[in-house]
Amino acid sequence: MIQDFNLANAHTPRRPQGLATEMSQSLRHALTRAVMIELTNSAAGVLLPVHAQPNARQDGIVGIHDGRLKVAVTQAPEKGKANKQFIRVIATALGLKRSQIELVKGQTSSTKTFAVSGISQAELQSRIATILKD
């Protein structure tokens, strides 16, 4: 004799609670911190790799993309207008002057490199970490 199986009465596994959840959250946090941006020193200053996203809904630092700081701007990529906006957004977010940031590579590419002067590599890394934490 075959019994009818009622899905309404079937037991569904519960989400893990307690220690397992805490460990997964701390592991996720550790992995997020481990994926940092590789900054390098040069004669022009600290080189900051950026993944640029023009035509975004709002300006801001979005996160990390392929080991680069992901920055979004609302400006369209026309006649260098978006590049100027990327400099404004980065300067504002990092608490720097616009004159401290210069686009050195990727004028027409989504992968750009900016030289940041007047700040140490460690201080820049610290400011980026603070922004990404929020």
C-alpha positions as CSV (number, residue, x, y, z in Angstrom):
1,M,0.0,0.0,0.0
2,I,1.4,3.4,-1.0
3,Q,0.8,6.3,1.3
4,D,0.1,9.8,-0.1
5,F,3.0,12.2,0.7
6,N,1.9,15.5,1.9
7,L,4.5,18.3,1.3
8,A,2.8,20.6,3.8
9,N,3.8,18.2,6.6
10,A,7.3,17.5,5.3
11,H,10.1,18.6,7.5
12,T,12.3,21.3,6.0
13,P,15.8,21.6,7.4
14,R,16.4,24.7,9.5
15,R,19.1,27.2,8.8
16,P,22.3,26.5,10.9
17,Q,22.4,28.6,14.0
18,G,25.0,29.4,16.6
19,L,28.7,28.6,16.1
20,A,28.4,27.5,12.4
21,T,26.7,30.8,11.4
22,E,29.3,32.8,13.4
23,M,32.2,31.0,11.7
24,S,30.8,31.5,8.2
25,Q,30.4,35.2,8.9
26,S,33.9,35.6,10.2
27,L,35.2,33.6,7.2
28,R,33.4,35.9,4.8
29,H,34.8,38.9,6.6
30,A,38.3,37.5,6.5
31,L,38.0,36.8,2.8
32,T,36.7,40.3,2.1
33,R,39.7,41.8,3.9
34,A,42.1,39.5,2.1
35,V,41.0,40.9,-1.3
36,M,42.7,44.2,-1.1
37,I,44.0,46.5,-3.9
38,E,47.6,46.1,-4.8
39,L,49.1,49.6,-4.6
40,T,52.6,50.3,-6.0
41,N,54.9,53.2,-5.5
42,S,56.3,55.2,-8.5
43,A,58.0,58.5,-9.1
44,A,54.6,60.1,-9.7
45,G,53.2,58.8,-6.4
46,V,51.2,55.8,-5.3
47,L,49.6,54.0,-8.2
48,L,46.0,53.2,-7.6
49,P,44.4,50.6,-10.0
50,V,40.7,51.5,-10.7
51,H,37.9,49.7,-12.5
52,A,35.8,52.6,-14.0
53,Q,32.1,52.5,-14.4
54,P,30.7,55.5,-16.3
55,N,27.0,56.1,-16.8
56,A,26.1,54.8,-13.4
57,R,23.1,55.8,-11.4
58,Q,25.2,57.6,-8.8
59,D,28.8,58.6,-8.1
60,G,30.8,56.7,-5.6
61,I,33.2,54.0,-4.7
62,V,31.3,50.7,-5.2
63,G,33.8,48.1,-4.0
64,I,36.6,46.0,-5.5
65,H,36.5,44.4,-8.9
66,D,39.4,42.1,-10.1
67,G,41.8,43.6,-7.5
68,R,41.0,47.2,-8.6
69,L,39.0,49.8,-6.8
70,K,35.6,50.0,-8.5
71,V,34.5,53.6,-9.0
72,A,31.2,54.6,-10.5
73,V,30.3,58.0,-12.0
74,T,27.1,59.3,-13.6
75,Q,29.0,61.2,-16.4
76,A,29.1,59.7,-19.9
77,P,32.6,58.8,-21.3
78,E,32.7,61.7,-23.7
79,K,35.7,64.0,-24.3
80,G,37.4,63.2,-21.0
81,K,34.4,64.3,-18.9
82,A,34.1,61.0,-17.1
83,N,37.8,60.9,-16.3
84,K,37.5,64.3,-14.6
85,Q,34.6,63.0,-12.7
86,F,36.5,59.9,-11.6
87,I,39.2,62.2,-10.2
88,R,36.6,64.2,-8.3
89,V,34.9,61.1,-6.8
90,I,38.2,59.5,-5.7
91,A,39.5,62.7,-4.2
92,T,36.3,63.4,-2.3
93,A,36.1,59.8,-1.0
94,L,39.7,59.6,0.1
95,G,39.8,63.1,1.6
96,L,42.4,64.4,-1.0
97,K,42.7,67.4,-3.3
98,R,41.9,66.8,-6.9
99,S,45.4,68.1,-7.7
100,Q,46.9,65.1,-5.9
101,I,45.3,62.6,-8.3
102,E,46.4,62.2,-11.9
103,L,45.2,59.7,-14.5
104,V,48.4,58.0,-15.8
105,K,47.0,55.0,-17.8
106,G,43.7,54.0,-19.4
107,Q,42.3,57.3,-20.7
108,T,39.8,55.4,-22.9
109,S,39.6,52.1,-21.0
110,S,37.6,50.8,-18.1
111,T,40.8,49.7,-16.4
112,K,42.5,52.9,-15.3
113,T,45.6,53.7,-13.2
114,F,45.7,56.9,-11.1
115,A,48.8,58.3,-9.5
116,V,48.1,59.7,-6.0
117,S,50.7,62.1,-4.6
118,G,51.3,63.5,-1.2
119,I,50.2,60.4,0.7
120,S,52.0,57.2,1.7
121,Q,51.1,53.8,0.4
122,A,50.1,52.6,3.9
123,E,47.9,55.7,4.5
124,L,46.1,55.3,1.1
125,Q,45.5,51.6,1.9
126,S,44.1,52.5,5.2
127,R,41.7,55.1,3.8
128,I,40.5,52.7,1.1
129,A,39.9,50.0,3.8
130,T,37.9,52.5,5.8
131,I,35.7,53.4,2.8
132,L,35.1,49.7,1.9
133,K,34.2,48.8,5.5
134,D,31.3,51.2,5.5
